[in-house]
Amino acid sequence: MTDVALSTGRHQMMAMIGLVRPVAVAASAAICLTGALLASPVATSALVLGMAAVGLAVAASNVFNDIVDIEPDRVNVPERPLPLGLISVRTAMLWCWSLSVAALGAALPLGWGHTVWVGLVLLVSVWYTLRLKRILIVGHLVIAALLASALLFGATQGSRLSPAVVVGAVEIAIFTFGRETLKGVRDAEGDRLFGVSSIASVWGEGPAVATFAACCVAVMLVAAWAGPIAHVAVMASMVGVPGVIGAVWWWRSGRDLTDRAVRSSAWLWLTGLAGIFLLGS
């Protein structure tokens, strides 16, 4: 095999990894893990399979989204593999199917209930990409519900759903809705061109940033209502307050939201999951 062929193979492999968006996959698997830990005890094998099923389902959904959104991505995120031509649509579709089958295969040993759950997540993700993301507010709500369901998926591998798990799922849903709204600012130009209705593309940057800040406040209020104190302290000091401060800074700076701003909000996921884990204390 020539050096050119090896280089091409490496580039395609990196493109396939980029399509799944590893950070998003890891985040969803971490949410599943947090749910399982809240509902312990969970067998190690079930824990690994559950995280794999959730992560693979998210990976497949991300690949399908990139396939459908090639043209909008040329405007919003031209550095992604498909707009750059690093991988063909046909190869990406085969990759999507492979990941979907792997997700279902990982869920199958967990039982039919979890397998159906993963299948529904895949179907809803397809519906979201083809239709629901174009509907104002609905698209953000769908993503919020899907990520919150990862916590429930992890928890149902152990005991029954506890109030702590439900509270955690609500907090994840609220924060995800706010962050999806924030991400819409970055994508507003392409969304307007291709008929995707987000708060940012329809009402503008200000309402979108304000929505994110309001969601951070809402997370703090839910945490304060649910307790315990350790959970409230983490969710307020390491999620809610930094989120609100960040939103105010982004708005008052007069700068367009960039990928750096969107990525910085993602760090709140780590502290947020740590706070949700404390619900079990």
GIHUTA-V552609 format. One record per residue. N is the residue number from 1. SS is DSSP state (~ for helix, > for strand, _ for the rest). PHI is phi as a letter, one per 30 degrees, with the letter a starting at -180 (NA if undefined). BURIAL is 1 if it has 9 or more other ideal C-beta (glycine too) atoms within 8 Angstrom, else 0. Layout:
n = {N;N}
ss = {SS;SS}
phi = {PHI;PHI}
burial = {BURIAL;BURIAL}
This chain:
n = {1;2;3;4;5;6;7;8;9;10;11;12;13;14;15;16;17;18;19;20;21;22;23;24;25;26;27;28;29;30;31;32;33;34;35;36;37;38;39;40;41;42;43;44;45;46;47;48;49;50;51;52;53;54;55;56;57;58;59;60;61;62;63;64;65;66;67;68;69;70;71;72;73;74;75;76;77;78;79;80;81;82;83;84;85;86;87;88;89;90;91;92;93;94;95;96;97;98;99;100;101;102;103;104;105;106;107;108;109;110;111;112;113;114;115;116;117;118;119;120;121;122;123;124;125;126;127;128;129;130;131;132;133;134;135;136;137;138;139;140;141;142;143;144;145;146;147;148;149;150;151;152;153;154;155;156;157;158;159;160;161;162;163;164;165;166;167;168;169;170;171;172;173;174;175;176;177;178;179;180;181;182;183;184;185;186;187;188;189;190;191;192;193;194;195;196;197;198;199;200;201;202;203;204;205;206;207;208;209;210;211;212;213;214;215;216;217;218;219;220;221;222;223;224;225;226;227;228;229;230;231;232;233;234;235;236;237;238;239;240;241;242;243;244;245;246;247;248;249;250;251;252;253;254;255;256;257;258;259;260;261;262;263;264;265;266;267;268;269;270;271;272;273;274;275;276;277;278;279;280;281}
ss = {_;_;~;~;~;~;~;~;~;~;~;~;~;~;~;~;~;~;~;~;_;~;~;~;~;~;~;~;~;~;~;~;~;~;~;~;~;~;_;_;_;_;_;~;~;~;~;~;~;~;~;~;~;~;~;~;~;~;~;~;~;~;~;~;~;~;~;~;_;~;~;~;~;~;~;~;_;_;_;_;~;~;~;~;_;_;_;_;~;~;~;~;~;~;~;~;~;~;~;~;~;~;~;~;~;~;~;~;_;_;_;~;~;~;~;~;~;~;~;~;~;~;~;~;~;~;~;~;~;~;_;~;~;~;_;_;_;~;~;~;~;~;~;~;~;~;~;~;~;~;~;~;~;~;~;_;_;_;_;_;_;_;~;~;~;~;~;~;~;~;~;~;~;~;~;~;~;~;~;~;~;~;~;~;~;~;_;~;~;~;~;~;~;_;_;_;_;_;~;~;~;~;~;_;~;~;~;~;~;~;~;~;~;~;~;~;~;~;~;~;~;~;~;~;~;~;_;_;~;~;~;~;~;~;~;~;~;~;~;~;~;~;~;~;~;~;~;~;~;~;~;~;~;_;_;_;_;_;~;~;~;~;~;~;~;~;~;~;~;~;~;~;~;~;~;~;~;~;~;~;_}
phi = {NA;d;d;d;d;d;d;d;d;d;d;d;d;d;d;d;d;d;d;d;i;e;d;d;d;d;d;d;d;d;d;d;d;d;d;d;d;d;c;e;d;b;d;e;d;d;d;d;d;d;d;d;d;d;d;d;d;d;d;d;d;d;d;d;d;d;d;d;c;e;d;e;d;d;c;d;b;d;d;d;e;d;e;d;i;d;b;d;d;d;d;d;d;d;d;d;d;d;d;d;d;d;d;d;d;d;d;e;d;d;j;d;d;d;d;d;e;d;d;d;d;d;d;d;d;d;d;d;d;d;b;d;d;d;c;e;i;e;e;d;d;d;d;d;d;d;d;d;d;d;d;d;e;d;d;d;d;c;d;d;d;c;e;d;d;d;d;d;d;d;d;d;d;d;d;d;e;d;d;d;d;d;d;d;d;d;c;e;d;d;d;d;d;c;i;c;c;c;e;d;d;c;c;j;d;e;d;d;d;d;d;d;d;d;d;d;d;d;d;d;d;d;d;d;d;d;i;d;e;d;d;e;d;d;d;d;d;c;b;d;d;e;d;d;d;d;d;d;d;d;d;d;d;i;c;d;d;c;e;d;d;d;d;d;d;d;d;d;d;d;d;d;d;d;d;d;e;d;d;d;d}
burial = {0;0;0;0;0;1;0;0;0;0;1;1;0;1;1;1;0;1;1;1;1;0;0;1;1;1;1;1;1;1;1;1;1;1;1;1;1;1;1;0;0;1;0;0;0;1;1;0;1;1;1;1;1;1;1;1;1;1;1;1;1;1;1;1;1;1;1;0;1;1;0;1;1;1;1;1;0;1;0;1;1;1;1;1;0;1;1;0;0;0;1;1;1;0;1;1;1;0;1;1;0;1;1;1;0;1;1;0;0;1;0;0;0;1;1;0;1;1;1;0;1;1;0;1;1;1;1;1;1;0;0;1;1;0;1;0;0;0;1;1;1;1;1;1;1;1;1;1;1;1;1;1;1;1;1;1;1;1;0;0;0;1;0;1;1;1;1;1;1;1;1;1;1;1;1;1;1;1;1;1;1;1;1;1;1;1;1;1;0;1;1;0;0;0;0;1;1;1;1;1;1;0;0;0;1;0;1;1;1;1;1;1;1;1;1;1;1;1;1;1;0;1;1;1;0;1;0;0;0;0;1;1;0;1;1;1;1;1;1;1;1;1;1;1;0;1;1;1;0;1;1;0;0;0;0;0;1;0;0;0;1;1;0;0;1;1;0;1;1;0;1;1;1;1;1;1;1;1;1;0;0}
